[in-house]
Amino acid sequence: MLCLALPLQAQQPMIRGLTVVPQGERLAAHVQLENLFAPKILSTIRSGLPALVQHDFRLQAANNKERARALQTVEVKYDIWAQRFRLTFPDTVRVVTTFAEVEQAFADFTLPLQFANAARAEAGAYALRLRVAVFPISAEQGRQLLQRLAVNDVETENSSTAAGRSGFSLSLGSLLSFFFAGEESAHGASAWAVSPPFQWVRQP
């Protein structure tokens, strides 16, 4: 069974901003982070091993009842030969040459969210809660993850859309949902942040 390493505790990620814009059946979460990568994690990334930045989103109704959960993951990997960092977001890939640019990428970005299991009520106010953690992956864990993704991609092949990477995102998200299911206190995770209330109306 694949077990991702727990986030290192040298420092905690910090969520500086979280706002939400409804976009039809989806939400666009505007996130601002800092203090993501402890020196030991950065050293691991620079050695060529990837790290996953896990975003744990919870959709919350006006009565504070949790309606749904979504995990979005950004992979950070350093190409030791090309000396470039590759950031794989759910809907885009960014390639930068310095760690300062990596930090800048996480300082202000937007993640697309779709809650397949959201019990959407009548028009009303909602809020989004977010917690972030960084999970470095060892070489063996990375090999296991790729194997599990390959199997899962076959099972979810029909879920891919014109977006190109949606099938992969769905596979990775579902796997992480399984591995982190029931985990309420990740070591080294950020504190919970809550967005301002927003109106999300059921589409006709």
ABEGO torsion letter per residue (X at the ends): XBBBBBBBAABBBBBABBBBBBBEABBBBBBBBBGABBAAAAAAAAAGBBBBBBBBBBBBBAAGBBABBBBBBBBBBBBAAAGBBBBBBAABBBBBABAAAAAAAAABBBBBBBBAABBBBBBBBBBBBBBBBBBBBBAAAAAAAAAAAAAAAAAAAAABBAAGAAAAAAAAAAAAAAAABGBABBBGBBBBBBBBBBBBBBBX
